[in-house]
């Protein structure tokens, strides 16, 4: 799998402003969008490629930076990161997903709460989805204006971008506290650059970007500027295509608090999520938040809109799965969490893992990445 990802290897950063072909969730922007999307695509995709350490075409500005900041060394370093990740984890994940996950044509949406900028893993498990709905607390941000930046600033930015990915390669997940530091405006500036990086590294073209928001009625709308948007959940929509431009996919990233208290302030977003088509939910390194009743709404929303749920044990507690409604398949090994999550106790999940039928897991994932104690639960609605 990652031969293709390696060939399009990319680490990058993109602005949170692009436009997308109309879908059931997003209204069409008509001629105005079409008029702007070409220009956005030509510039943004080239810059994303540059940030990803990939072939960026004939852009003279980027070529000048290339010769000034030793971009080839940066590119080679990214290639090495992705190649190593491929050999240790990503290729094994792809093989496992191809054999174990149900990928039905009638489920076009991947629902990924607590995602941060992790498009990489969502795409690896579900490469053919039409839409990826990602939610996190991290800022949306923008792509840097490389051509107006001094060479030293560009070099510093690339170093910051590279550094921000250290945990996704080492552990398979981003650490929220580190993201709070790494994605500040003075460093990487939001999730858009990292999402864009993964878009390029997974072999895609960026067709457009568009700022979006969900208003108090649960309606998703597009905007050119967030300044006048009130009482709404802000986000970005990125349209991408395969290299042959034959398949269009959309990535939505929303920045919002999805605790019960957060939903009390953004009731329209609850309506929006409830209206999603039947989805494949994905949960990883979710800090065991949905084990408590402080996150009851998002937990129930996942159950309501999902046809399948793929998660490690940090997602929804095993006791909340109604075994009469869900067919549950277990993989790997379960051990009671330690350190900061030592308060978590799931005797019922521990008991289930001691029953026959648990399948092995050939790669590490989640908080137990240092050991062979990784686990996944895959549930399919009956």
N, C-alpha and C positions, 0 to 999 in steps of 0.2 A: 504494500500500500504506500509506504512512504518513499518508494522510488518516485512516485508521482508527486508526493509532497516535497521531496527533496529537490526535484527538478524545478519546482516552482517555489522553492524555499524562500520564506519571507518572514522578517520580523518587522512590523511597522506600526505606524501610528496614523490614524486618520481623523479628520474633523467630523464633528457630528452634524453634517449638513448635506443631505443628498436626497434625491427624489426617486420614487419607486413606482413600478407599474401597478396599476390598480389591482386590489385584491378584495375578498369579502370583508376584511377588517379595515382597509384603508381606502378612502375615496380617491377616485382618479383626479389628477390635477390637470388633465387635458393638454391643450397645446402649449401652455406656459411651461409645464414640466418638460415636455418634449423638447422645447426650445433650449432649455437650460441643461438638460441631462447630458448632451453631447460634450459640451465644454467641461462640465464637472468630471465626466468620465475620463477624458483625455488627460486632464491635469492630475486628478486625484489618483487614478490608477498608476500613473507613472511614478508619482511621489511615493505611493504605497509600496511599489516595487523597489524603489530606492531604499526605503526604510527597512524593507524586508531582505535586503541584500541580494536582490534579483535583478535580472535584465530589465532596465527601465526605458529602453528604446533610444531615441535620438534627441532627447531633451538637452539642449546646450547648457542650460543653467545647471542641471544635475551633473552633466559631464564635467563642468568646471569644479564643482564641489568634489566630485569623484577624484580628480587629480590633486586636490588640495588637502583632503582629510584622510587619505589612505583608506578609501572606501572598500577597496578590494580585500584588505585585511579584515575589515568589519564583516563583509559578505562571507568570507571564508569561515570566520568564527561562527556565524549563524548556521552555515551548512553543517559544521561539526556538531553544534548543539542538536539540530534536528536529526542528524544521522545517528547520534548516540541515543537520543530518545526513541528513535524508531527501533533500534536493535534491542533496547532494554524493555520497552513497554508498548509503544504505539502499534507496531506490526502485530504483536500478540493480541492486543485489544481488538484490532480489526478482524483478525481470524476468528476470535471468540464471538464477536458481534455477528459476523456473517453466519455462524452456525447456530447461535442461540436466540437471537432476537427475531421477533415477528415484525416484518416490515410490509404492512399492507398498503396498497395503493389508496385506500380510502381514509388513511390517517396521515394527513399532510403536515401536521403541526408538531413540533417538539417544544414542550413546555419546560423551561429550565429556571425555576426560582433559585435564588441565592447563587447565581451563576458568576457574578463579576464579569470580567471580559473573556471568560473561557468558551469561546466558540470552538476551539480546537477539539475538545473532547466530545462536545455535542455533535459536531459534524462527523467525527470518527465513528460514533455509534449509529448515527442516523444521517448518512451522507445524502440521501435523496429527498429529504423533507422540503416542502415548499416554503415553510415559514419556521423560524426559530424565535420563540418568545423568551427573552432573557431578562432577568430582574436582579438588581443588586443595589447596594448603597453607594457604590463608587460613582464619582462624577462622570458625566457624558464626555465633555471635553471637545477638543478640536485637533485637527491635523496641523502640524507646524507649517508656517510659510517659509519653507527652506530657502527659497531664492532671495528672500529679503533678510536672511540671517547671516551674520558673520560666520566664516568657516569654523572658527573655534567654538562658536555656539552650536553649530550643527553637530560637530564632533561630540560635544558634551551631551547633546540631546540623544544621539545614538547610543552613547554609553549608558545613559539613564534608561532608555528603552530596553536595552539588552539586560541591564541589571534587574529591571522590574519583572523579568520572566524567570528568574532564578528558581522560584518555588514550583512553577508549573512543570518544569523539566525535572527537577529533583524529586518532588513529592507527588506530582500529578494534580495539584490544586494550588490556587492562590490563597495566601493568608490575608485575611481582611485587614488586620492592623498594619501590615506592611503595605498593602494596597493604598491605605489611607495616606501613607507617606509618599509612596512611589508615584501615585497618579495626581499629585498636586499640580497646580497650574505652572509652578516654577520648575517642574521636572517633566514628566511625560505628558501631563495635561489630559487626564481622563482615560476612559475605556476605549474610545474610538480608535486611537492609534494601535492599541494591542489587538482589538477585534480585527482591524484592517490587516494587521500583520498576519494573523492566522488565516484570514481570507485568502491572502496571496500564497501563503505556505501550503494551503490545501488545494492549490491549483485553480483558483478562480480569478475572474476579472471583476473589478468594481464598476458597476454600471451607473450608479447614482447613490446619493445620500440625501436625506431629508430630515429636518427636525420635525418631530411629531409630539403630540400631547393627547392625553385622555382627559376630557372635561368632566364636569360634575354629573353629567347624564350618562357617562360611560361610553361616549362617542369618541373615536380616535380621529384626530384632525391633524393637518399639516400646517406648518408655519415657517416663515423665514426668520423669525426672531422671537425669542422667549420673553423679551422684556415686557410685553403687554399681556402675557398669558398669566391668568390668576386662577387659583384654586384648581390646579390640574397636576397630573403626574406627567413629567417631562420625559422625552425619549428621543431616540434616533432610529431611523429606518434605513437600512443599507440594502440596496439591490445588487445582487451578484449573479454572475453567469459562469457556466463552465467554459473551458478554453475555446470550445467550438461555438459558443454563444447560443447553443440550442436549448439550454435549460435555464430558466430564470428562478432564482431563489431569493428570499427576503429574510433579513435578520433585524429583529426589533430588540433594542435594549432600553429598558425603563429604569430610571433611578427613583427608588421609593422605598419606604419602610413598609414591609408586609407583615409586621406584627399586628395583633388585633387592635392595638392603639393606633398604629399607622393607618389601618383601614378605616378607623373611625374618622380620621381626618380626610380620607380620600375615598369616599363611598362610591364615587363614579368608577374608580379603578376596579373595585370589587365587581361591579356590574360588567365591566369590560371583560374581565377574566372569566366570569360565569358564562359569557356568550361565546367563548372560544369553541371551535369545532372539537370533536373527539380527538384527543392528543396522545402522544407518547411523552410521559413525564420523565425527567431525568433529575436526580438529586445526588450531589456528591459534596463531601466536606461541608455539610450544612450546620455544623456546630450543635447538633442535637436539639435545635430550637423547637422543632415541631413535636418533640417529646412532651412539651409543656402546653398548658392551656392558654398561654400567652400568644400562641400561634395557631389557634384552633381554626380560624377562618381560612388561612392559606392551606392548612392540612385538609380541611373538608373540600375546598375548591379543587385541590389536586385529585381527590377521590372522585369528585363529581365530573370533571371534564376529561379524565384520563381513561384510555382504553388499556394502556400498559403503564407500569411504573418501574423504572430501573433505578436502584439506589444502593448506597452502602448503608451501614447501620446508623449513620449520623442523620439520616433523613427522617422518615416517619417511623415512630416506634412500632414494633411488631404487633403489640397488643391492639393497635387501632385498626388493623386490617381485619375486615369481616371475612372469615374463612369460607363462608357460604357464598360470597360474592366474588372472591378473588382466588385464582389458581396461583399458588406461590411456589417459586423455584429458588432454591438456595445454592450459592456457589462459594467456594473458598472455605475459610475457617473463621469462626467467631470467638473472640476473646473480649472479656469485659474491658471497657475503656480505662485508660490510666491517666495520670497527670491531671491536667485541668478538667478532664471529663470523667474523673473517677467516681463522681456522684451518680453517673448513669448506671442503672441496673435493669437488665432485661432477662430475667430467668426463663421466660417463655421462649425467647429467641435462642438462648443457650440450649434449652431442651430440644428445640426444633433442629438445631445443628447436630445434635447427637443421634438423630433418627437416620435410618437408611435413606438413600436417594440424594444426598448432598453431592454436588459435582465439584471437581477441583477447579481452581482458578490459576491460570498460568502467569499472571502478572500482578504487580502490586498496585493498589489503588486506595485513596483515602488516607486517613490518619495513621494507619498501620503500615506505611510505605517502607519502613526500615526492616520489616519482618515479613514472614510468610503468613501473617495473620489477616490478610485482606479478605474482605467478604463483599458479596453483592447479593441483593435480593431482587428478583424479577417477578413481578406480579402481573397477571393477565386477567382482565375482568371476564367473568363467566357469562 
